[in-house]
Amino acid sequence: MAYPFSVIALVLAGMPFVFGQSRTHNVGMRLFLGMTVGGLYMIASLSIQKIGGVYDVPASITYTLPVLLLAAVAIAVLRRSV
């Protein structure tokens, strides 16, 4: 159930790389940074889910916590950049 929200959070996280200042970095660097953030999010999300399974943390927390954290960070970065 948290997967659609994960997609929305990833889109929010990618927005600063698209709408950021184009003078500071070229397109290739912004693309690389955006892909790196997405990859790190996926690795961290899967790790939190596996650790939650080992320590019997409720699945609703382990699936929604990474999404909420990424969305909060993405919104904070978007507010700062606009």
C-alpha positions as CSV (number, residue, x, y, z in Angstrom):
1,M,0.0,0.0,0.0
2,A,2.9,2.4,0.5
3,Y,4.3,1.9,-3.0
4,P,2.3,4.7,-4.7
5,F,3.4,7.1,-2.0
6,S,7.0,5.9,-2.5
7,V,6.7,6.9,-6.2
8,I,5.3,10.3,-5.2
9,A,8.2,10.8,-2.7
10,L,10.8,9.9,-5.3
11,V,9.2,12.4,-7.8
12,L,9.4,15.1,-5.1
13,A,13.0,14.1,-4.4
14,G,13.9,14.4,-8.1
15,M,12.3,17.9,-8.5
16,P,15.2,19.9,-7.1
17,F,17.5,18.3,-9.7
18,V,15.2,19.3,-12.5
19,F,14.2,22.8,-11.3
20,G,17.5,23.7,-9.6
21,Q,19.9,26.3,-10.8
22,S,21.3,25.2,-14.1
23,R,24.4,27.3,-13.8
24,T,26.0,25.4,-10.9
25,H,26.0,21.9,-12.4
26,N,25.6,20.6,-15.9
27,V,22.8,18.2,-16.9
28,G,24.9,15.1,-16.6
29,M,25.9,15.9,-13.0
30,R,22.3,16.6,-12.0
31,L,21.2,13.4,-13.6
32,F,23.9,11.4,-11.8
33,L,23.0,13.0,-8.5
34,G,19.3,12.3,-8.9
35,M,19.9,8.7,-9.8
36,T,22.2,8.3,-6.8
37,V,19.6,9.7,-4.5
38,G,17.0,7.3,-5.9
39,G,19.3,4.4,-5.6
40,L,20.3,5.2,-2.1
41,Y,16.7,5.6,-1.1
42,M,15.8,2.1,-2.5
43,I,18.8,0.5,-0.7
44,A,17.9,2.3,2.6
45,S,14.2,1.4,2.2
46,L,14.9,-2.3,1.6
47,S,17.4,-2.3,4.5
48,I,14.9,-0.8,6.9
49,Q,12.3,-3.3,5.8
50,K,14.6,-6.3,6.4
51,I,15.8,-4.9,9.8
52,G,12.2,-4.4,10.8
53,G,11.4,-8.0,9.9
54,V,14.3,-9.2,12.1
55,Y,13.4,-7.1,15.1
56,D,9.6,-7.7,14.7
57,V,8.8,-4.0,14.0
58,P,5.3,-3.7,12.6
59,A,5.3,-3.7,8.8
60,S,3.2,-0.5,8.6
61,I,6.1,1.4,10.2
62,T,8.9,-0.2,8.3
63,Y,7.2,0.5,4.9
64,T,6.0,4.1,5.6
65,L,9.0,5.4,7.6
66,P,11.4,5.7,4.6
67,V,8.6,7.2,2.4
68,L,7.8,9.9,5.0
69,L,11.4,10.7,5.6
70,L,12.2,11.1,1.9
71,A,9.1,13.2,1.4
72,A,10.0,15.5,4.3
73,V,13.5,16.0,3.1
74,A,12.4,16.6,-0.5
75,I,9.8,19.2,0.6
76,A,12.4,20.9,2.7
77,V,14.9,21.0,-0.2
78,L,12.2,22.3,-2.6
79,R,11.2,25.1,-0.2
80,R,14.8,26.1,0.2
81,S,15.5,26.1,-3.6
82,V,12.4,28.1,-4.6
